[in-house]
Amino acid sequence: MRQDRYSFSKPRSRAKFRKTKFIVLLLTIVVIGYAGYSYISSGKPAGDILAFLANKSSGIQTVDSQKNSQNSLPNSPQEGNSTDPDQWFDTLSTEDESYVLIDPSTQHLIYSHNPDLQRAPASTQKLLTGLVAMKTLKETDVVKVGNEVILEGSQLGLKPGDEISVHDLLTALYVHSANDAAAALAVKTSGSIEAFAEEMNKYAVSLGCQNSHFTNPHGLPDPNQYTSARDLSKIAGEFLKNEDLMKYVKQTKAHLQWKDGQGGLHEADVETTNHLLGIYPGSQGLKTGTTTAAGQCLVSYVSRADGDYLLVLLGSQQRFRDTIQLLDKAWEEERGSAALKGLAADPQSLLSSPGIF
């Protein structure tokens, strides 16, 4: 007996609904996967990075101007704007710190807290010192230092009558954060510390700084010396454009030499004060700073294939940990946002993307 064969076709609307449901499901899977990838690949330092920094803690606070791990509010406080990540004060070391995180290529502000609060800058202001000095000096110039190098804090060990190149002074300034190197550059450039400070203030104003005033080139405490996270981000942004200076802040180690007044040769090996260099993915350095008045400060530039970030952090109690957390949060949100934008623009691309299944 012949059997009749029947075929049934599903309504188009039901097929379309199932296809849409399938795409939404894939979208959800990919976004969750991307968030996990961002968490891992953004350099989340739950393990080795923070453990490494913990082991380096004794060295973190002895190379800048003064030893101190406590935050201290600066003079002349002002109300600042805030665009903080949600609940970040639960994980950062203190609510009293100031920070500005921007995309330096677009100047887009990503996060900020107390950005215009006037604070002691400590050695972070040495970014401005180099910018002003290199308007006049050449790296091959030789500097004969005087009594300006007799001061406290982090030093290379220069004495009056010593002769050293501008190249080695800049190296000491940015790798070792040497205060005597900053003073020597200032006097060579302008003739005196006071005249150099005037040049620093003029330069800062030309960059649009509105909450800054400088009285010396090294950042040792002075009640009339202050800056803000926003102002320092403008100075750091200008520093990023200077390739001659950027090469110094990227160095983790350096060998220096100079001659004393009798022609005797002196040498020193120095290591960076920025312990994120060579540890945090994409870190390109910039500048540390620590004094009693300033707390722990750090200006960081991170460059990766998917973007760049510039972070200025002032008044922290754990500058490296806070910096890592803020940068990781930015990478995570940026990558998640980019993934959503790409998928929203072309959901059908999921069906042809290699490796989905």
Secondary structure, DSSP 8 states (H G I E B T S, - for coil): -----------HHHHHHHHHHHHHHHHHHHHHHHHHHHHHHTT--TTHHHHHHHHTHHHHTTSSSS---S----SS-----B---TTGGGTSS-TT-EEEEEETTTTEEEEEESTT--B--GGGGHHHHHHHHTTT--TT-EEE--GGG--SSS-----TT-EEEHHHHHHHHHHS--HHHHHHHHHHHHSSHHHHHHHHHHHHHHTT-SS-B-S-SS----TT-BB-HHHHHHHHHHHHT-HHHHHHHT-SEEEEEEE-TTS-EEEEEEE-S-TTTTTSTTEEEEEEEEETTTEEEEEEEEEETTEEEEEEEEEESSHHHHHHHHHHHHHHHHHHHHHHHHHHH-TTHHHH-TT--
